[in-house]
Amino acid sequence: MRPVCAPLPGGRLHLQHGPIDLILGTDGARAEAFAAARQRFDTLLEELVAELDLLRTAVSCEDATPRGTVARAMHRAAQAHLPLFVTPMAAVAGAVADAILAAMTAAAPLRRAYVNNGGDIALHLAPGETFSLAMAGLDRSDLGRIEVVGGNGIGGIATSGRGGRSLSMGIADSVTVLARDAASADVAATLIANAVDLPDHPGIVRCPADTVQDDSDLGPRPVVRAVPPLGPREIDAALDRGRRAADRMAAAGLIRSAALFLQGRSCQTGPRHMRPDTERSLAHA
C-alpha cells in the first residue's frame, strides 16, 4: 500500500500511510513545503518497520542506537527518561511529526507551520507568530486552550492518557505536554499519564498489555482498562503523583509545561501556556 496524499480545505494537506495519519498546515511557501513533506513521507514508514523490534525494546544506557533518523530521535527522547521503563515507541507519533516538519522548514523559509499526527503536534513559529488549539475531554468536552508564541522554545505538543490511541499504565483521562519538540512531548505525556495513578485501588481494572494488543511494546505489564468514579481526595492524590513526575521533568529541562486531567479536575506544572476551561479546574492547579 502506497502513501496517500490529499488536499484539505483551508490549504492544508493530508498524508496517510498505514497507522501514520498527518494533517499539515503552513502560512506561505505552501507548494515547496508540501512537496518536501511528501517526498520525506514516502519512505518514512518503511524506515521505522525495518527497526521495529529494536524500537519496541525498553531503552537502557547500553542498548544499540537505531540507524534511521526518526528512529534515532525516538530513541534519544526515550533515553532521556532513564531509569524509568520506556521504549522508543512512546515517541513515535511525535518523532514522525518532527521529521516531516523538518523537511518542510528546510525546503522554504516559513513563519508558521505545523504537523499534526493524531493530536501530537510538531510546531514551527517565527518570533511573534502564535498558535492556539483546544483540549478536549474523553466525552469531547472543552477542557481549555493552549496558546504558544514563537520564540519561547516550544516546538512540540503531545497528549496521552486513557483516551489516547495507545494503552496507558495510569488512570489519567488525558495529559497534555509542551516541550522543545514533539518527540520529547510525546514521551513525557506518556510517562506523566502513567504516573497519574492509584496503584492499590481495588476498583481500577487492569490487565496485561499483551492480552489487549499482542504486539504491544509494554509486554505483560498491566494497563488500565476501566476506572470507577473516584472521590475528590482520590482524584487529587492521583493527580499529585502525576504532577510530581511532571515537576521532575520540568526541573530537568525535558518539558516546559503540562496539564493533567482526571474526572473533572486538573492540575498544571510549568509556565501557564495552557488555560483550563473552568474555575473548578483552576482550583486544583
C-alpha positions as CSV (number, residue, x, y, z in Angstrom):
1,M,0.0,0.0,0.0
2,R,1.4,3.4,-1.1
3,P,1.2,6.6,0.9
4,V,-2.0,8.6,0.4
5,C,-1.8,12.4,-0.2
6,A,-4.8,14.6,-0.5
7,P,-5.5,18.4,-0.2
8,L,-7.8,19.6,2.6
9,P,-9.9,22.7,3.0
10,G,-8.1,25.8,4.2
11,G,-4.9,25.0,2.3
12,R,-4.0,22.0,4.5
13,L,-2.6,18.7,3.4
14,H,-3.4,15.1,4.5
15,L,-0.8,12.4,4.4
16,Q,-1.6,8.8,5.4
17,H,0.3,5.6,5.3
18,G,-0.6,2.6,7.4
19,P,-1.0,3.8,11.0
20,I,0.5,7.2,10.3
21,D,-2.1,9.9,9.7
22,L,-0.9,13.5,9.3
23,I,-2.5,16.9,8.8
24,L,-0.1,19.6,7.6
25,G,-0.5,23.4,7.6
26,T,1.6,26.4,6.8
27,D,1.4,30.0,6.0
28,G,3.3,30.9,2.8
29,A,5.6,28.8,0.6
30,R,3.0,26.1,0.7
31,A,3.9,24.3,-2.6
32,E,7.6,24.0,-1.7
33,A,6.9,22.9,1.9
34,F,4.3,20.3,1.0
35,A,6.4,18.9,-1.8
36,A,9.2,18.3,0.6
37,A,6.9,16.8,3.1
38,R,5.5,14.3,0.6
39,Q,9.0,13.3,-0.5
40,R,10.1,12.7,3.1
41,F,6.9,10.8,3.9
42,D,7.3,8.3,1.0
43,T,9.9,6.2,2.8
44,L,9.3,7.0,6.4
45,L,7.1,4.0,7.4
46,E,9.5,1.5,5.8
47,E,12.4,3.0,7.7
48,L,10.5,2.5,11.0
49,V,9.3,-1.0,10.2
50,A,12.9,-2.1,9.4
51,E,13.9,-1.4,13.1
52,L,10.6,-2.2,14.8
53,D,12.0,-4.9,17.1
54,L,14.6,-2.5,18.5
55,L,12.1,0.3,18.8
56,R,9.7,-1.9,20.9
57,T,12.5,-2.8,23.3
58,A,12.9,-0.8,26.6
59,V,15.8,1.7,26.4
60,S,18.9,1.3,28.6
61,C,22.3,3.0,28.9
62,E,24.0,0.3,26.8
63,D,21.4,-0.6,24.1
64,A,22.1,-0.3,20.4
65,T,21.4,3.0,18.7
66,P,18.9,2.8,15.8
67,R,20.1,3.7,12.3
68,G,17.2,5.7,10.9
69,T,16.9,9.4,11.6
70,V,13.4,9.2,13.0
71,A,14.2,6.0,15.0
72,R,17.3,7.8,16.5
73,A,15.1,10.7,17.5
74,M,12.7,8.3,19.2
75,H,15.5,6.5,21.0
76,R,17.0,9.8,22.2
77,A,13.7,11.1,23.5
78,A,13.0,7.9,25.4
79,Q,16.6,7.5,26.8
80,A,16.4,11.0,28.4
81,H,13.9,9.5,31.0
82,L,16.1,6.6,32.2
83,P,15.9,4.8,34.6
84,L,12.2,4.7,34.0
85,F,10.8,1.9,31.9
86,V,10.1,3.3,28.4
87,T,10.5,2.2,24.8
88,P,11.2,4.4,21.8
89,M,7.7,3.7,20.6
90,A,6.5,6.2,23.2
91,A,7.9,8.9,20.9
92,V,6.9,7.5,17.5
93,A,4.0,9.9,16.8
94,G,5.9,13.0,17.9
95,A,9.1,12.0,16.1
96,V,7.3,11.4,12.8
97,A,5.7,14.8,13.1
98,D,9.1,16.4,13.8
99,A,10.7,14.7,10.8
100,I,8.0,16.0,8.4
101,L,8.1,19.5,9.9
102,A,11.9,19.5,9.5
103,A,11.6,18.6,5.8
104,M,9.1,21.5,5.4
105,T,11.2,24.1,7.1
106,A,14.3,23.0,5.2
107,A,12.6,23.5,1.9
108,A,11.4,27.0,2.3
109,P,11.5,29.9,4.8
110,L,8.3,29.5,6.8
111,R,7.0,31.8,9.6
112,R,4.3,29.4,10.8
113,A,3.9,25.6,10.2
114,Y,2.6,22.5,11.9
115,V,2.3,18.8,11.5
116,N,-0.5,17.1,13.5
117,N,-0.1,13.4,13.9
118,G,-3.3,12.3,15.6
119,G,-3.0,15.1,18.2
120,D,0.7,15.0,18.7
121,I,1.9,18.2,17.0
122,A,5.3,19.4,15.7
123,L,5.3,23.2,15.6
124,H,7.4,25.9,13.9
125,L,6.7,29.5,14.8
126,A,8.9,32.5,14.0
127,P,9.2,35.1,16.8
128,G,5.9,36.8,17.4
129,E,3.8,34.2,15.5
130,T,1.1,32.4,17.5
131,F,-0.6,29.0,17.6
132,S,-3.6,28.0,19.6
133,L,-5.8,24.9,19.9
134,A,-8.4,23.4,22.2
135,M,-8.0,20.5,24.6
136,A,-10.9,18.0,24.6
137,G,-12.0,15.6,27.3
138,L,-12.9,11.9,26.9
139,D,-16.5,13.0,26.3
140,R,-15.3,15.6,23.8
141,S,-16.0,18.4,26.4
142,D,-13.9,21.5,26.2
143,L,-11.0,21.3,28.7
144,G,-9.4,24.6,27.7
145,R,-6.9,26.3,25.3
146,I,-3.2,26.1,24.5
147,E,-1.6,29.3,23.4
148,V,2.0,29.2,22.1
149,V,4.0,32.2,20.9
150,G,7.1,31.9,18.7
151,G,10.4,32.3,20.3
152,N,9.6,30.6,23.6
153,G,11.3,27.3,22.8
154,I,8.2,25.2,22.4
155,G,8.2,23.1,19.3
156,G,6.0,20.1,20.3
157,I,2.6,19.4,21.9
158,A,1.5,15.9,22.8
159,T,-1.4,14.3,24.7
160,S,-1.6,10.9,26.3
161,G,-3.8,9.1,28.7
162,R,-6.7,6.6,28.7
163,G,-8.4,8.4,25.9
164,G,-5.4,8.2,23.6
165,R,-4.5,5.8,20.8
166,S,-2.1,3.8,23.0
167,L,-2.5,1.8,26.1
168,S,-1.9,3.6,29.4
169,M,-0.5,2.3,32.7
170,G,-2.2,5.1,34.6
171,I,-5.7,6.4,35.1
172,A,-5.4,10.0,33.7
173,D,-8.2,11.0,31.3
174,S,-5.5,13.0,29.5
175,V,-2.2,14.7,30.0
176,T,-1.0,17.4,27.6
177,V,2.6,18.4,27.5
178,L,4.6,21.2,25.8
179,A,8.3,20.6,25.1
180,R,11.1,21.7,22.7
181,D,10.0,19.1,20.1
182,A,7.1,16.7,19.5
183,A,9.1,13.6,20.3
184,S,10.1,14.9,23.7
185,A,6.5,16.0,24.4
186,D,5.2,12.6,23.3
187,V,7.4,10.5,25.7
188,A,6.8,12.9,28.6
189,A,3.0,12.8,28.1
190,T,3.0,9.0,28.1
191,L,5.1,8.8,31.3
192,I,3.2,11.5,33.2
193,A,-0.1,9.8,32.3
194,N,1.3,6.6,33.6
195,A,2.2,8.3,36.9
196,V,-1.3,9.6,37.5
197,D,-2.5,6.5,39.4
198,L,-3.9,4.9,42.5
199,P,-1.9,1.7,42.5
200,D,-3.8,-0.1,45.3
201,H,-7.3,1.0,44.4
202,P,-9.5,-2.2,44.1
203,G,-11.9,-0.7,41.7
204,I,-9.4,0.0,38.9
205,V,-9.5,-2.8,36.3
206,R,-6.1,-3.7,34.8
207,C,-4.8,-6.5,32.6
208,P,-1.6,-7.4,30.8
209,A,-0.9,-5.1,27.8
210,D,-0.2,-8.1,25.5
211,T,-3.6,-9.5,26.2
212,V,-5.1,-6.4,24.7
213,Q,-2.6,-5.9,21.9
214,D,-0.5,-8.9,21.2
215,D,2.3,-6.7,19.7
216,S,2.3,-4.1,22.5
217,D,5.7,-2.8,23.4
218,L,4.6,-3.0,27.1
219,G,4.5,-6.8,27.0
220,P,2.9,-8.2,30.1
221,R,2.9,-5.0,32.1
222,P,-0.5,-4.1,33.5
223,V,-2.5,-1.4,31.7
224,V,-5.7,0.3,32.8
225,R,-9.0,-0.8,31.2
226,A,-11.6,0.8,33.5
227,V,-11.7,3.4,36.3
228,P,-14.7,3.8,38.6
229,P,-16.0,7.1,39.8
230,L,-13.5,8.5,42.3
231,G,-13.8,10.8,45.3
232,P,-12.2,14.3,45.3
233,R,-9.4,13.2,47.6
234,E,-8.6,10.1,45.4
235,I,-8.6,12.2,42.3
236,D,-6.3,14.8,43.9
237,A,-3.9,12.1,45.2
238,A,-3.7,10.5,41.7
239,L,-3.1,13.9,40.0
240,D,-0.5,14.8,42.6
241,R,1.5,11.7,41.7
242,G,1.5,12.8,38.0
243,R,2.3,16.4,38.9
244,R,5.4,15.4,40.8
245,A,6.6,13.4,37.8
246,A,5.9,16.4,35.6
247,D,7.8,18.7,38.0
248,R,10.8,16.5,37.9
249,M,10.8,16.6,34.1
250,A,10.4,20.3,34.1
251,A,13.3,20.7,36.5
252,A,15.5,18.5,34.3
253,G,14.6,20.7,31.2
254,L,12.7,17.8,29.5
255,I,9.4,19.7,29.3
256,R,8.1,23.3,29.5
257,S,4.7,22.7,31.0
258,A,2.0,20.1,31.4
259,A,-1.8,19.9,32.2
260,L,-3.2,16.8,33.8
261,F,-6.9,15.9,33.8
262,L,-8.9,13.3,35.7
263,Q,-12.7,13.1,36.2
264,G,-13.4,16.8,36.1
265,R,-10.4,18.0,38.0
266,S,-7.0,19.2,36.8
267,C,-3.6,20.4,37.7
268,Q,-0.7,22.1,35.9
269,T,3.0,22.4,36.1
270,G,5.4,24.9,34.5
271,P,4.5,28.2,32.7
272,R,0.8,28.8,32.0
273,H,0.7,28.2,28.3
274,M,-2.5,26.2,28.9
275,R,-5.8,27.6,30.2
276,P,-8.2,25.1,31.8
277,D,-11.8,26.0,30.8
278,T,-13.3,26.2,34.3
279,E,-12.6,27.7,37.7
280,R,-13.2,24.2,39.1
281,S,-10.1,23.0,37.2
282,L,-8.0,26.0,38.2
283,A,-8.8,25.4,41.9
284,H,-6.5,22.4,41.9
285,A,-3.7,23.7,39.7
